[in-house]
Amino acid sequence: MTTSHYRSGVPEDWFVDPVNLGVPGVRRPAVEDEENALAWQTDALCAQTDPEAFFPEKGGSTRDAKRVCTTCDVRTECLEYALANDERFGIWGGLSERERRKLKRRAS
């Protein structure tokens, strides 16, 4: 009886770096420089969904976008970015532009 051994052709010491592949949820080490200032965006759930949900027409529903934000690992970084850069449109960090303005007024 002959036994065939499966061989994939992949070396045993082969390694794929999930960070370099851009696998969501796998973050690069924090490096404080201009180039990596937006590295958090690679882990943003909104980058994996319909962008129109995050920039609804005036009077449109923000519910779907906010629901995505509730489970996002980088929600805090997203909100901080929007506040620091005075983002005027869209849902950022789970808040609408109006909600971000209110938050800024309370903080002042």
HELIX and SHEET records of a PDB file:
HELIX    1   1 PRO A   18  LEU A   21  1                                   4    
HELIX    2   2 GLU A   34  ASN A   36  5                                   3    
HELIX    3   3 ALA A   39  ASP A   43  5                                   5    
HELIX    4   4 LEU A   45  GLN A   48  5                                   4    
HELIX    5   5 PRO A   51  PHE A   54  5                                   4    
HELIX    6   6 ARG A   63  THR A   70  1                                   8    
HELIX    7   7 ARG A   75  ALA A   84  1                                  10    
HELIX    8   8 GLU A   97  ALA A  107  1                                  11    
END                                                                             
